[in-house]
Amino acid sequence: MSARDAADEPVGRPSAEDAESFGPFDKGLWATDSGGLTAEVLRGGELDLFSGPFAYPVMVARQSVLTANIATMSTYTRRHGVLFAPHGKTSMAPRLFADQLAAGAWGITVATANQALAARTFGVPRVFLANELLDGRALRWAAEQSAAGWEFVFYVDSPEGVGAAAEAVAAVPGGRLDVVVELGRPGGRTGCRSVAQAADLARSAAARPGLSVVGAAGYEGGLPDTEAVSAWLRDLAALGDAVADLVPQGRLPIVSAGGSAWFDAVVDVLGPLRDRRQVILRSGAYVSHDDGYYSRATPFRRHPEEGRLAGGLEVWAQVLSAPEPGLAVLGAGRRDVPFDIDLPTPLEVRGTDGVLRPAGDAAVVKLDDQHAYVETRGTALVPGEVVRLGISHPCTAFDKWRVIPVVDDEYRVVDVLRTYF
């Protein structure tokens, strides 16, 4: 997130962002006329979050934390000898993609065709679509881009998926597509339900002109514990062995898994295969981490010697009302903070005098669209003060904000993230 020479454009950042201006429709910024607030001004380091052109609620990203989190996972994956394709759907922020790639990421993972199109437009050279793709229009585009040299791979888990990909390739002169067969589990999400089923599908895909089976992949999220995750990963490794002979000569087969809660199991089980496989980890939430679910679920709690992640996103919300003892109402709700796993956590209060104090035991207990109900539990909250909220689950935080100021540790605004959901 350091300042860069505009002439030395990093991969993944649209140059138009540098000239972008913001206006009345950008939540969290107070720009009363279009063009009055530019990205250049926001990156200048002269604006303070609490006195500058910002409006509550506002979500900010901490520069030092983002930088440290990216470095931590880069070091971790290098230490364990695995490739890293962080999941871009967490942030859909090209400036973060650029930083992740600059830190050594193999590529960027996405979940939808539109996210793949955005990543291609950002200039991401290698994209892993960790999902099925059956849309003919998107498949034809991917076949064209792959024929032009772009590295792109996606999941198949059904004869219909293989057929759709083969049909798209046939419609594009010189077209080609790389696929990995996905292993799921009974009762889980997508993916073949057994190693044998997946291997049969891989053989049928490899027989279709223009399709290349390049490995096996899946997602271990939702499994209850390390033992269950490790057992599933061993099945994935077996599938990788079963399809290895189908991979085009000269290419190292892919075996890929990984969310942000079990990457230690992934490197333990799949890491030893790295001499004969491209082992690709796809964790995404690490980039900003959180102060909720992932703060509890991160493998670094089990292995603190391996590294540390910290919450890099925070929402500042104003106290609008303290209508009765023990209750305060903040001006941030479901449109502003994630709530699918946990409610946000009050961390600090900034008084009207500018002094910060701990939020104590205060807790958000309910959200409306634009309001948060806080049980104060002995913490004084006065209308006009602002509360720093830690979020839980960054994957449903970034998408609520098109523009996210980046602040240093003194809350000077030093950069800006633009998201593209």
C-alpha positions, 0 to 999 in steps of 0.5 A: 500500500505504499505510494507508487510512481504513476509511470511504474504501474503495478499489475492489477490497478486500473490507471483510471483510478488515479484520476478518479474523482468522487461525489455525492453518491460515494458513501462514507465520503462527504463530497458535495459536488462531483469532481471536488474530491479526487483520488490524488487528494485522498492519497496525499496524506493531508486529510484526517479521518475525523476532520476531513471530508468524510461522513459517518458511517465510514469504513476504513482500512488500516494500512499497516495491518493490510501490509503486515497481513499480506506479508505474513501469508506470503512468508507462510506459503513460501516457508511451506513451499506452496503456491498462493492464489488468494481469493479475490472475491473477498475484496474485489479491490485491484489495489489489493490484488496488485499488492498480493501479486507483488508479494509473490502470489501465483495468481488471483482466485475468483468465484464468478465469470464477472469477477474473472472479467474484472480481474482480466481487465485489471491486468491479473495475469493468472486467474483461478475460477474456483467454481463451475462455469456453464455460461456459454458467453463467458466460456467463449470469452474465456476460450478466446482469452486463453488462446491469446495466452491468458492463464485461466482455470476453472472447475468442472463437476458434471457432464453438463459442465464438461459439455458446455466448456467443449461447446464453447471451445468448438465455437472459438477458432483456436480456442482452448480451456483448462479445467480442474475436476472438483471434489466435493463431499456428500451434503456439501456444496458443489463438486463430485461426491467421490474420487471415482466419480471425479476421476471418470469425469476427468477422463471424459473431459480430457477426451474433448478437443480443446479441453485440458484437464490440469488437476484436481481441486476443491474447498474444505470449508464447512468441515467441522475439525482438523481430522475431517478436513485432513481426511477430505484432503487425503481424498483430494490428493488421491484424486490428484494422483488419479488424474495426473496422467491426463494432464498435458505433458510438460505441465505439473498437475494442480492440486488446490484447496484452501479457505482461511480457517484450515490452511494449516491442514492444507499445507500439512496434507498437500504440502509434501506433494509439492515436488510433483504437484502445483499445490495451490492455496486459495485463502482470501479473508486473511488480507484484512482478517477481522475482529470476529469469526476469523480472529477465532478460526485462524490457524495461527491460533493453533500455531502462533509460532507461524505468524499473526494476522490482525483485523484491518477493517473498521467501521466508525459509526456515530452515536445517534441516540441514548434513549434509555438507560443501558441502550445506545443507537449507532448510525450503522446497520445491515447496509454498512457492516457484515452480520451473516456470522457475527454482529460487529464488536465495539472496540473504542469510543471517540469522545466529542473532545477527540479523546479515545477510550475503550468500549468496555463491555458494550455489545451490539445486540441487534441491527436494523438497515441503518441502526445498531442497537448497543447494550452499553453495559456500563460504558457511557455513550453520548450522542455525537460521539463515534464508535469504532466497530470491528467487523466479522467476516470481511467477505461481506464487508468490502462489498458494502462499500465502493470507496474505502479510505486507507488510513495510517495509525494516526488516522491520516488518510494515505490511500483509497481502495475502490471495490468492483462487485 
